[in-house]
Amino acid sequence: MGQRLHRSHRSGASGVVFRQQRFGQQFSCGNLVSLVDNNKTVVSSCIQPSCSDVLSYNKGCFAFFSENRTSFPATIQQFYHEEYGHSKRSSCSSTFIFDPMSLLNPDMTFPNDITSHVPATLEWTNPCDLEAAQCQEADAEPGCTKRCGNVDFEFPFGIEAGCYFNDWFRVTCKKTANGQVPFLNKIDLELNSFQLFQGIVRVNHPVPYSNCHERGSDKNGSSVDLRGSPFYFSSIFNTFVSVGCSSMATISHSHNQTDTDVIGGCLLPSCDRISNNNIGSCVTGIPPGITSFVANMTQINSNGTAGSSNNRSCGSAFIMDTQDSLFDQHRMIIIPEPDVASRRTHVLTSLQWATMKVGLCDLNDGSTTSDIFCSSPNARYCWRNLSSTYQCICSNDDSNSFSTDVCLESNKCRGSPTYYRYCHMLCLHAPGNDCLNSTSCPEGYEYDNILKRCRPILSDSTQYHSKKHAKWAIIIGCSTSLVTLVFILGSLNIYKVLKRRRNIKLKRKYFKRNGGLLLQQQLFRNEGSNGGNIRFFTSKELKRATDYYNENRILGQGGQGTVYKGMLVDGSIVAIKKSKMVDHKKKKLLDEKLLEQFVNEVMILSQINHRNVVKLLGCCLETQFPLLVYEFIPNGTLSQLIHEHNEDFPLTWEMRLRIGTEIANALSYLHSAASVPIYHRDIKATNILLDDKYRAKVSDFGTSRSVALEQTHLTTRVQGTFGYLDPEYFRSNQFTDKSDVYSFGVVLVELLTGKKPVHSIQSEDEEARSLLTFFLNAMRENSLLDILDPCVTNDGPEEEIIAVAKLAKRCLNLNGKKRPTMKQVAMELELIRTTNEANYVVPEISEDEDSDVDDKTATWGIVSYSSTPLNSVTLPLLVSNNTC
């Protein structure tokens, strides 16, 4: 097999080395250089540029030859003469043969006047003469063993007969103390690893020692001899290493048993500077193509001279692979390891047996013998020696195989660069080679503008089948892609449709469960009232309006749910009430009672259209949690205004009287002016909202009920807030319009006193009594002004205050029939507001009516409990920090 061997040639039959240049000399200019054969006939020549051209210094010239040569006698003679105006100065020059492909190595510099060695390519006869029978015999037989111990290998290496290329590639599997170990049979080196595509095998090479007495006398170590084999020491993966101190290590290339040339070396540091726990080392590269070497170590005394001494350390010199565990590739040194020289007997070394081809590697589609080798199913591995001496990896085989190359050098590729017609087949990329501009190809090949190289010309039938196959491949590929795309799009559409249907069904389920059908029927009946303005919002709208129900948007929380502040798409600010859910077996479910109140509130508010009643804008029934959308009331509740004192905004008597009048007007509308009478059933200060102008808005109609015109009362479970609850309703479970009057009377007392409806326990001896007890006692004892809010007494006319207090007392009568109606209450409050203070006359109250209030209210004022259930009851304490 052809191998790429790089050798550094000497003068004589093998080549010419450079001579050292003196300062001021010129190099490689003004000469005619000729290559001659044994008969002194010039076979190739070139002319160096004139030395007068400064830009031509160190340029030299190139000449090519194609025939095989075993030597290259060369002549150099001056070409330019003084009489033609050229400089008479001579230049330092040399001639040599070198491998232009080495210039592809980025570490390789172009030869100059200080270069001592250049790479060259040697060729030897291929052991396979390319006959089909011979190459097929060299191919691996089926069932070959490809593993020994922990090492895997491929053809051309093998163990059994017929499984390796020749004896050099034969592997012997030996039994050792460490188990089965592979050895290369002819050179008896342990095989460590195998890299087909890099063309190398790593072996354990013995370490030659020097001055190590426990290993015997001093010796200069010689390597294994690879001459005559297809192997050589790799200059890419190996480096020359020496370990020790106070020594100079050299490596010599042995041509034979007596003739050696020193080709490199390095100087080890002084032993005085090496600590006991460290070792000294030095590293240098090796030239390509070495098949054997001799390592030598010479002691360097403290004065820098060579000599012998018993004080020098145990040292060694060897070629090792940079993959060895002892070598630090980043720092390019041996890793410090005490006594390494005395403990290591072998190091990892790479042997090169082939080199990957750079560039074109096509298989011939014709009927040549080389095609028979690689197309044969029993001949996966085959190669032949070409002028390039590179191995080619078979492009149509995924295994670790390599194949023949058809890049034969044409006979026309000789002489001047103008004859390089087929350089895309074998392009040297050397200076003067015009390969990149050539598009000509040899017979049977055509230039490919995409690949930028020559490729085989297909026959008509082959082209027809190739185009047909390509056409079908395109059709199948496009069809498969189209079907896949349609399938994906179809699947996405089906998923979206199913998801949309599921959401629609879920929304219908929620709509029905949340009373949507009942609400639609009710709104249809009340189409002429406010119900026609009720809007059904989508869940998506309300999620966006509340920023997905952000906790920062919460306005308040109550027994029926949570109220969020939101902004609709049109920019209007709204309050969104989300119904309260209850836990049931780890699931959130809507309380049936709350659901009933929710639907009831929508029904009631859909029938109301009054400026002092909060306006319902719409609702959302398609979610798990029913949602109500109200107009936004910015200034909180009446309870907050009364009991949370604000020095910047005091609650004046005029505001108190106006707010009380507005509440009375709203209740009067509900009782007597609405299309159907409506009982609120939960009048209290916290259910009175205040808009931006502090106008009262009655809210929270969850427990409200509408009654027929002829109906006088409702019989229901007791619901309400303790302190505002009608005692007659509490005892009889019968709610009338006068029950709302009683609750309103409590609100009036709250406005007058600034105190909460329920009194806290003052001492252990004093019973807890409601605000109404104190109020009625003060009225009976003519000490009303003592319990009033200071803001009221300081700001309001006494006659108006007394009139409102007496009206409140009438509303609090325990006998509901003796209470005034809300219409009467509203009219009296309007009269108090509009009548001049000097002309106002306080209405008289009959003795019977007053007696009922005084005798019975004190008994109700005591906190007691009844067997009748009391729902939705809260107990606010009598606490107020309100001052003027």
Rosetta blueprint (number, residue, H / E / L):
1 M L
2 G L
3 Q L
4 R L
5 L E
6 H E
7 R L
8 S L
9 H L
10 R L
11 S L
12 G L
13 A L
14 S L
15 G L
16 V L
17 V L
18 F L
19 R L
20 Q L
21 Q L
22 R L
23 F L
24 G L
25 Q L
26 Q E
27 F E
28 S L
29 C L
30 G L
31 N E
32 L E
33 V E
34 S E
35 L E
36 V E
37 D L
38 N L
39 N L
40 K L
41 T L
42 V E
43 V E
44 S E
45 S E
46 C E
47 I E
48 Q L
49 P L
50 S L
51 C L
52 S L
53 D L
54 V H
55 L H
56 S H
57 Y L
58 N L
59 K L
60 G L
61 C L
62 F L
63 A L
64 F L
65 F L
66 S L
67 E L
68 N L
69 R L
70 T L
71 S L
72 F L
73 P L
74 A E
75 T E
76 I E
77 Q E
78 Q E
79 F L
80 Y L
81 H L
82 E H
83 E H
84 Y H
85 G L
86 H L
87 S L
88 K L
89 R L
90 S L
91 S E
92 C E
93 S L
94 S L
95 T L
96 F L
97 I L
98 F L
99 D L
100 P H
101 M H
102 S H
103 L H
104 L H
105 N L
106 P L
107 D L
108 M L
109 T L
110 F L
111 P L
112 N L
113 D L
114 I L
115 T L
116 S L
117 H L
118 V L
119 P L
120 A L
121 T E
122 L E
123 E L
124 W L
125 T L
126 N L
127 P L
128 C L
129 D L
130 L L
131 E L
132 A H
133 A H
134 Q H
135 C H
136 Q H
137 E H
138 A H
139 D L
140 A L
141 E L
142 P L
143 G L
144 C L
145 T L
146 K L
147 R E
148 C E
149 G L
150 N L
151 V E
152 D E
153 F L
154 E L
155 F L
156 P L
157 F L
158 G E
159 I L
160 E L
161 A L
162 G L
163 C L
164 Y L
165 F L
166 N L
167 D H
168 W H
169 F H
170 R E
171 V E
172 T E
173 C E
174 K E
175 K E
176 T E
177 A L
178 N L
179 G E
180 Q E
181 V E
182 P E
183 F E
184 L E
185 N L
186 K L
187 I L
188 D L
189 L E
190 E E
191 L E
192 N E
193 S E
194 F E
195 Q E
196 L L
197 F L
198 Q L
199 G L
200 I E
201 V E
202 R E
203 V E
204 N E
205 H E
206 P E
207 V L
208 P L
209 Y E
210 S E
211 N L
212 C L
213 H H
214 E H
215 R H
216 G L
217 S L
218 D L
219 K L
220 N L
221 G E
222 S E
223 S L
224 V L
225 D L
226 L L
227 R L
228 G L
229 S L
230 P L
231 F L
232 Y E
233 F E
234 S L
235 S L
236 I L
237 F L
238 N E
239 T E
240 F E
241 V E
242 S E
243 V E
244 G L
245 C L
246 S L
247 S E
248 M E
249 A E
250 T E
251 I E
252 S E
253 H E
254 S E
255 H L
256 N L
257 Q L
258 T L
259 D L
260 T E
261 D E
262 V E
263 I E
264 G E
265 G E
266 C E
267 L E
268 L L
269 P L
270 S L
271 C H
272 D H
273 R H
274 I L
275 S L
276 N L
277 N L
278 N L
279 I L
280 G L
281 S E
282 C E
283 V E
284 T E
285 G L
286 I L
287 P L
288 P L
289 G L
290 I E
291 T L
292 S L
293 F E
294 V E
295 A E
296 N E
297 M E
298 T E
299 Q E
300 I E
301 N L
302 S L
303 N L
304 G L
305 T L
306 A E
307 G E
308 S L
309 S L
310 N L
311 N L
312 R L
313 S L
314 C L
315 G E
316 S E
317 A E
318 F E
319 I E
320 M E
321 D E
322 T L
323 Q L
324 D L
325 S L
326 L L
327 F E
328 D E
329 Q L
330 H L
331 R L
332 M L
333 I E
334 I E
335 I L
336 P L
337 E L
338 P L
339 D L
340 V H
341 A H
342 S H
343 R H
344 R L
345 T L
346 H E
347 V E
348 L E
349 T E
350 S E
351 L E
352 Q E
353 W L
354 A L
355 T L
356 M E
357 K L
358 V L
359 G L
360 L L
361 C L
362 D L
363 L L
364 N L
365 D L
366 G L
367 S L
368 T L
369 T H
370 S H
371 D H
372 I H
373 F H
374 C H
375 S H
376 S L
377 P L
378 N L
379 A L
380 R L
381 Y L
382 C L
383 W L
384 R L
385 N L
386 L L
387 S L
388 S L
389 T L
390 Y L
391 Q E
392 C E
393 I E
394 C L
395 S L
396 N L
397 D L
398 D L
399 S L
400 N L
401 S L
402 F E
403 S E
404 T L
405 D L
406 V L
407 C L
408 L L
409 E L
410 S L
411 N L
412 K L
413 C L
414 R L
415 G L
416 S L
417 P H
418 T H
419 Y H
420 Y L
421 R L
422 Y L
423 C L
424 H L
425 M L
426 L L
427 C L
428 L L
429 H L
430 A L
431 P L
432 G L
433 N L
434 D L
435 C H
436 L H
437 N H
438 S L
439 T L
440 S L
441 C L
442 P L
443 E L
444 G L
445 Y E
446 E E
447 Y E
448 D E
449 N L
450 I L
451 L L
452 K L
453 R E
454 C E
455 R E
456 P E
457 I L
458 L L
459 S L
460 D H
461 S H
462 T H
463 Q H
464 Y H
465 H H
466 S H
467 K H
468 K H
469 H H
470 A H
471 K H
472 W H
473 A H
474 I H
475 I H
476 I H
477 G H
478 C H
479 S H
480 T H
481 S H
482 L H
483 V H
484 T H
485 L H
486 V H
487 F H
488 I H
489 L H
490 G H
491 S H
492 L H
493 N H
494 I H
495 Y H
496 K H
497 V H
498 L H
499 K H
500 R H
501 R H
502 R H
503 N H
504 I H
505 K H
506 L H
507 K H
508 R H
509 K H
510 Y H
511 F H
512 K H
513 R H
514 N L
515 G L
516 G H
517 L H
518 L H
519 L H
520 Q H
521 Q H
522 Q H
523 L H
524 F H
525 R H
526 N L
527 E L
528 G L
529 S L
530 N H
531 G H
532 G H
533 N H
534 I L
535 R E
536 F E
537 F L
538 T L
539 S H
540 K H
541 E H
542 L H
543 K H
544 R H
545 A H
546 T L
547 D L
548 Y L
549 Y L
550 N L
551 E H
552 N H
553 R H
554 I E
555 L E
556 G E
557 Q E
558 G L
559 G L
560 Q L
561 G E
562 T E
563 V E
564 Y E
565 K E
566 G E
567 M E
568 L L
569 V L
570 D L
571 G L
572 S L
573 I E
574 V E
575 A E
576 I E
577 K E
578 K E
579 S E
580 K L
581 M E
582 V E
583 D E
584 H E
585 K L
586 K L
587 K E
588 K E
589 L E
590 L E
591 D L
592 E H
593 K H
594 L H
595 L H
596 E H
597 Q H
598 F H
599 V H
600 N H
601 E H
602 V H
603 M H
604 I H
605 L H
606 S L
607 Q L
608 I L
609 N L
610 H L
611 R L
612 N L
613 V E
614 V L
615 K L
616 L E
617 L E
618 G E
619 C E
620 C E
621 L L
622 E L
623 T L
624 Q L
625 F L
626 P L
627 L E
628 L E
629 V E
630 Y E
631 E E
632 F L
633 I L
634 P L
635 N L
636 G L
637 T E
638 L H
639 S H
640 Q H
641 L H
642 I H
643 H H
644 E L
645 H L
646 N L
647 E L
648 D L
649 F L
650 P L
651 L L
652 T L
653 W H
654 E H
655 M H
656 R H
657 L H
658 R H
659 I H
660 G H
661 T H
662 E H
663 I H
664 A H
665 N H
666 A H
667 L H
668 S H
669 Y H
670 L H
671 H H
672 S H
673 A H
674 A L
675 S L
676 V L
677 P L
678 I E
679 Y E
680 H L
681 R L
682 D L
683 I L
684 K L
685 A H
686 T H
687 N H
688 I E
689 L E
690 L E
691 D L
692 D L
693 K L
694 Y L
695 R L
696 A E
697 K E
698 V E
699 S L
700 D L
701 F L
702 G L
703 T L
704 S L
705 R E
706 S E
707 V L
708 A L
709 L L
710 E L
711 Q L
712 T L
713 H L
714 L E
715 T E
716 T L
717 R L
718 V E
719 Q E
720 G L
721 T L
722 F L
723 G L
724 Y L
725 L L
726 D L
727 P H
728 E H
729 Y H
730 F H
731 R H
732 S H
733 N L
734 Q E
735 F E
736 T L
737 D H
738 K H
739 S H
740 D H
741 V H
742 Y H
743 S H
744 F H
745 G H
746 V H
747 V H
748 L H
749 V H
750 E H
751 L H
752 L H
753 T H
754 G L
755 K L
756 K L
757 P L
758 V E
759 H L
760 S L
761 I L
762 Q L
763 S L
764 E L
765 D L
766 E L
767 E L
768 A L
769 R E
770 S E
771 L H
772 L H
773 T H
774 F H
775 F H
776 L H
777 N H
778 A H
779 M H
780 R H
781 E L
782 N L
783 S L
784 L H
785 L H
786 D H
787 I H
788 L L
789 D L
790 P H
791 C H
792 V H
793 T H
794 N H
795 D H
796 G L
797 P L
798 E H
799 E H
800 E H
801 I H
802 I H
803 A H
804 V H
805 A H
806 K H
807 L H
808 A H
809 K H
810 R H
811 C H
812 L L
813 N L
814 L L
815 N L
816 G H
817 K H
818 K H
819 R L
820 P L
821 T L
822 M H
823 K H
824 Q H
825 V H
826 A H
827 M H
828 E H
829 L H
830 E H
831 L H
832 I H
833 R H
834 T H
835 T L
836 N L
837 E L
838 A L
839 N L
840 Y L
841 V L
842 V L
843 P L
844 E L
845 I L
846 S L
847 E H
848 D H
849 E H
850 D H
851 S H
852 D H
853 V H
854 D H
855 D H
856 K H
857 T H
858 A H
859 T H
860 W H
861 G H
862 I E
863 V L
864 S L
865 Y L
866 S L
867 S L
868 T L
869 P L
870 L E
871 N E
872 S L
873 V L
874 T L
875 L L
876 P L
877 L L
878 L L
879 V L
880 S L
881 N L
882 N L
883 T L
884 C L
